[in-house]
């Protein structure tokens, strides 16, 4: 405690879920992510997730101090099983120079925005710049947001989508066929979606935590994007597919290697995952060359506080410039120590 505390010169801004929806932009989010990962990664600036939990409640905190930009902060995810499972997301942004609270952001939509934007940046780095045949496994929110983000950076020749529920995959195909400059069709199996595809987007959590694709379905020079297994218990890619890979590009290498069920299982089966996994930043910086025409290339994501903070800063800047959000009537005290 200190007696020389002061309030910020400007009141902090609160961005509601509707504000975030109005301000969201794939182009702006992708630019923010690309800039953030075009710097060397640092565990000191962006450590891993911090968990606290009881049998009934849990909280996950994801802090980051980005190298670029004017803000730093945290995303907090809280869950309670008091009334089934309820989850809330809150991002807090602070000024790097003064430590003043700048903004509180409803993080509900930010997670999906930053995840798909990062995937787009990572996928662009490991796919050839030509029209791609895409196989999509899944038809829910993640599949939709990721295909939309990918379409901003890559041209598609054809898209095939599989979901276990026929009505869902037909609706997905119908919606995207109207949006994309490429034919989008629903297919009756994950194998039909994946075989012969240049890019396979895995965006469906398996119901029994078994892999959603098989190694034999994946071509020798294909790119595989895996976003649906972010805990040790979850599986999306089989170990023999990871063993065939030339490289696994990760947004958060330590968490991908030690916290994803795919890589844990691959290590257990004798795959040298430590030599396969490389940071996304190293690829963007040119430190790890990628052959875009040979070998299976995997992009693996578990998410990172860095992504949340840089995208939230983009939203905050746009809100200030465009008059969105609500200035709070009070703030917290900043003190000298």
Long-range contacts (C-beta under 8 A, 24 or more apart in sequence): 1-335, 2-335, 2-336, 2-337, 4-335, 4-336, 5-333, 5-334, 5-335, 6-333, 6-334, 6-335, 7-331, 7-333, 7-334, 8-95, 8-98, 8-100, 8-101, 8-102, 8-331, 8-334, 9-100, 11-327, 11-328, 11-329, 11-330, 11-331, 12-100, 12-101, 12-102, 12-103, 12-104, 12-327, 12-328, 12-331, 13-102, 13-103, 13-104, 13-316, 13-319, 13-320, 13-325, 13-326, 13-327, 13-328, 14-103, 14-104, 14-105, 14-325, 14-326, 14-327, 14-328, 15-103, 15-104, 15-105, 15-106, 15-315, 15-316, 15-319, 15-324, 15-325, 16-106, 16-325, 16-326, 17-106, 17-108, 17-109, 19-106, 19-315, 19-319, 19-324, 19-325, 20-105, 20-106, 20-108, 20-109, 20-110, 20-113, 20-315, 21-109, 22-324, 23-315, 23-318, 23-319, 23-322, 23-324, 24-109, 24-113, 24-315, 25-318, 26-113, 26-116, 26-117, 26-120, 26-148, 26-149, 26-152, 27-152, 28-314, 28-318, 29-113, 29-114, 29-117, 29-149, 29-311, 29-314, 30-117, 30-120, 30-121, 30-149, 30-152, 30-153, 31-314, 32-117, 32-310, 32-311, 32-313, 32-314, 33-114, 33-117, 33-118, 33-120, 33-121, 33-307, 33-310, 33-311, 34-121, 34-284, 35-68, 35-310, 36-66, 36-67, 36-68, 36-69, 36-306, 36-307, 36-310, 37-118, 37-121, 37-251, 37-280, 37-281, 37-284, 37-306, 38-281, 38-284, 38-285, 39-67, 39-68, 39-281, 39-285, 40-281, 40-285, 41-253, 41-279, 41-280, 41-281, 41-282, 42-67, 43-254, 45-306, 46-304, 46-305, 46-306, 48-252, 48-254, 48-255, 48-259, 49-255, 49-305, 56-80, 56-81, 56-82, 57-81, 57-82, 62-303, 62-304, 62-305, 62-308, 63-305, 64-304, 64-305, 64-306, 64-308, 64-309, 64-310, 65-96, 66-306, 66-309, 66-310, 66-313, 68-310, 69-96, 69-309, 69-310, 69-313, 70-95, 70-96, 70-97, 70-313, 71-95, 71-96, 71-102, 71-309, 71-312, 71-313, 71-316, 72-96, 72-309, 73-309, 73-312, 74-305, 74-309, 75-107, 75-110, 75-111, 75-305, 75-308, 75-309, 75-312, 77-107, 91-308, 91-309, 91-312, 93-309, 93-312, 93-313, 93-316, 98-334, 99-334, 100-331, 100-334, 101-331, 101-332, 101-334, 102-316, 103-312, 103-316, 103-319, 103-325, 104-328, 105-312, 105-315, 105-316, 107-308, 107-312, 110-308, 110-311, 110-312, 110-315, 111-303, 111-308, 112-141, 112-142, 112-145, 113-145, 113-311, 114-303, 114-307, 114-308, 114-310, 114-311, 115-142, 115-145, 115-146, 115-227, 115-301, 115-303, 115-307, 116-142, 116-145, 116-146, 116-148, 116-149, 116-150, 117-149, 117-307, 117-311, 118-251, 118-280, 118-301, 118-303, 118-304, 118-307, 119-146, 119-149, 119-150, 119-225, 119-227, 119-299, 119-301, 120-146, 120-149, 120-150, 120-152, 120-153, 121-153, 121-280, 121-284, 122-225, 122-249, 122-251, 122-280, 122-283, 122-299, 122-301, 123-150, 123-153, 123-154, 123-199, 123-223, 123-225, 123-299, 124-153, 124-154, 125-249, 125-280, 125-283, 125-284, 125-290, 126-223, 126-247, 126-249, 126-283, 126-290, 126-292, 126-297, 126-299, 127-154, 127-198, 127-199, 127-223, 127-292, 127-297, 128-198, 128-292, 128-293, 129-154, 130-155, 131-155, 131-156, 131-157, 131-182, 132-156, 132-157, 132-197, 132-198, 132-199, 133-157, 133-158, 133-159, 133-160, 133-196, 133-197, 133-198, 133-199, 134-158, 134-159, 134-160, 134-197, 134-198, 134-199, 134-200, 134-201, 135-159, 135-160, 135-161, 135-162, 135-193, 135-194, 135-195, 135-197, 135-199, 135-200, 135-201, 136-160, 136-161, 136-162, 136-172, 136-193, 136-200, 136-201, 136-203, 137-162, 137-163, 137-190, 137-193, 137-194, 137-200, 137-201, 137-202, 137-203, 137-204, 137-212, 137-213, 138-162, 138-163, 138-201, 138-202, 138-203, 138-204, 138-212, 138-228, 139-163, 139-165, 139-168, 139-169, 139-171, 139-172, 139-204, 140-168, 140-203, 140-204, 142-203, 142-204, 142-227, 142-228, 143-172, 143-201, 143-203, 143-204, 144-172, 144-175, 144-176, 146-201, 146-203, 146-225, 146-227, 147-176, 147-201, 148-179, 150-199, 150-201, 151-179, 151-180, 154-199, 155-181, 155-182, 156-180, 156-181, 156-182, 157-182, 158-182, 158-183, 158-184, 158-185, 159-183, 159-184, 159-185, 160-184, 160-185, 160-186, 160-187, 160-192, 160-193, 160-197, 161-185, 161-186, 161-187, 161-193, 162-186, 162-187, 162-188, 162-189, 162-190, 162-192, 162-193, 163-204, 164-207, 190-217, 191-217, 194-218, 195-219, 197-222, 198-222, 198-223, 199-223, 199-224, 199-225, 200-224, 200-225, 201-225, 201-227, 202-226, 202-227, 202-228, 202-236, 202-237, 203-227, 203-228, 204-228, 205-229, 205-234, 205-236, 206-234, 206-235, 206-236, 209-233, 209-234, 209-235, 209-261, 210-235, 211-235, 211-236, 211-237, 211-238, 211-241, 211-262, 212-236, 213-237, 213-238, 213-241, 214-238, 214-241, 215-240, 215-241, 215-243, 215-244, 218-244, 218-296, 219-296, 220-295, 220-296, 221-293, 221-294, 221-295, 221-296, 222-296, 222-297, 223-296, 223-297, 223-298, 223-299, 224-296, 224-297, 224-298, 224-299, 225-298, 225-299, 225-301, 226-262, 226-298, 226-299, 226-300, 226-301, 227-301, 229-260, 229-261, 229-262, 230-255, 230-259, 230-260, 230-301, 230-302, 230-303, 231-259, 231-260, 231-261, 232-259, 232-260, 232-261, 232-264, 233-261, 234-260, 234-261, 234-262, 235-261, 235-262, 235-265, 236-261, 236-262, 237-262, 237-298, 237-300, 239-265, 239-266, 239-268, 239-269, 239-271, 240-269, 241-296, 241-298, 242-266, 242-271, 242-273, 242-276, 242-298, 243-269, 243-271, 244-296, 245-276, 245-295, 245-296, 245-297, 245-298, 246-291, 246-294, 246-295, 246-296, 246-297, 247-276, 247-278, 247-288, 247-290, 247-295, 247-297, 247-298, 248-273, 248-276, 248-277, 248-278, 248-298, 248-299, 248-300, 249-277, 249-278, 249-279, 249-280, 249-283, 249-290, 249-297, 249-298, 249-299, 249-300, 250-277, 250-278, 250-279, 250-280, 250-299, 250-300, 250-301, 250-302, 251-280, 251-300, 251-301, 251-302, 251-303, 251-304, 251-307, 252-301, 252-302, 252-303, 252-304, 253-277, 253-278, 253-279, 255-302, 255-304, 256-300, 256-301, 256-302, 259-302, 260-300, 260-302, 262-300, 263-300
